[in-house]
Amino acid sequence: MNKKEKDIALFVAFCIEEYGAAKQMTGQQTIDRFSQYGVIDYLCKCFEPLHTQSRQWLVAEIDEFIEDRKNPLAELI
């Protein structure tokens, strides 16, 4: 695993911990939600801009990402 891959893994772990704490979820519940909505792939693909943001902003961004995945037709209206 190279340095960037390690940085991304640490960032994803940070997001799981912070989101779980903010939503009062266990680690497993958070991972399940992230898996259901593709959050981990999003965090990995968009690591460069996302890792520079605050934890509060990241939690809000993940919430928005999940809501967009729950109702994909909402963007079309």
C-alpha positions as CSV (number, residue, x, y, z in Angstrom):
1,M,0.0,0.0,0.0
2,N,1.5,3.3,-1.0
3,K,1.3,6.6,0.9
4,K,-1.7,7.9,-0.9
5,E,-3.6,4.7,-0.4
6,K,-2.8,4.8,3.3
7,D,-4.0,8.4,3.5
8,I,-7.2,7.5,1.8
9,A,-7.8,4.6,4.1
10,L,-7.2,6.8,7.2
11,F,-9.5,9.4,5.8
12,V,-12.3,6.9,5.2
13,A,-11.8,5.5,8.8
14,F,-11.9,9.1,10.1
15,C,-15.2,9.7,8.2
16,I,-16.7,6.5,9.6
17,E,-15.8,7.5,13.1
18,E,-16.9,11.1,12.8
19,Y,-20.2,10.3,11.0
20,G,-21.0,7.5,13.5
21,A,-20.4,9.7,16.5
22,A,-22.4,12.6,15.0
23,K,-25.4,10.3,14.3
24,Q,-25.0,8.1,17.4
25,M,-24.4,5.0,15.4
26,T,-22.1,2.1,16.0
27,G,-19.2,1.5,13.7
28,Q,-21.0,-1.4,12.0
29,Q,-24.2,0.6,11.5
30,T,-22.1,3.4,9.9
31,I,-20.3,1.0,7.6
32,D,-23.5,-0.6,6.6
33,R,-25.1,2.8,5.7
34,F,-21.9,3.8,3.9
35,S,-22.0,0.5,1.9
36,Q,-25.7,0.8,1.1
37,Y,-25.3,4.2,-0.5
38,G,-21.8,4.0,-2.0
39,V,-20.3,6.5,0.4
40,I,-16.9,4.8,0.7
41,D,-16.4,4.8,-3.0
42,Y,-17.3,8.5,-3.1
43,L,-14.9,9.3,-0.3
44,C,-12.1,7.5,-2.1
45,K,-12.8,9.0,-5.5
46,C,-13.1,12.5,-4.1
47,F,-10.4,12.3,-1.5
48,E,-8.4,15.3,-2.7
49,P,-11.0,18.0,-2.2
50,L,-12.8,16.3,0.7
51,H,-9.9,15.6,3.0
52,T,-9.3,19.4,3.4
53,Q,-12.7,20.0,4.9
54,S,-13.8,20.2,8.5
55,R,-15.5,17.3,10.2
56,Q,-18.8,19.2,10.5
57,W,-18.7,19.9,6.8
58,L,-17.9,16.3,6.0
59,V,-20.8,15.0,8.1
60,A,-23.2,17.4,6.3
61,E,-21.7,16.4,2.9
62,I,-22.1,12.7,3.6
63,D,-25.8,13.4,4.7
64,E,-26.4,15.2,1.4
65,F,-24.8,12.4,-0.6
66,I,-26.9,9.8,1.1
67,E,-30.1,11.8,0.6
68,D,-29.3,12.2,-3.1
69,R,-28.9,8.4,-3.3
70,K,-32.2,7.8,-1.5
71,N,-34.1,9.8,-4.0
72,P,-32.3,9.9,-7.3
73,L,-35.3,11.3,-9.2
74,A,-35.4,14.4,-7.0
75,E,-32.6,15.9,-9.1
76,L,-34.7,15.7,-12.2
77,I,-37.6,17.7,-10.8
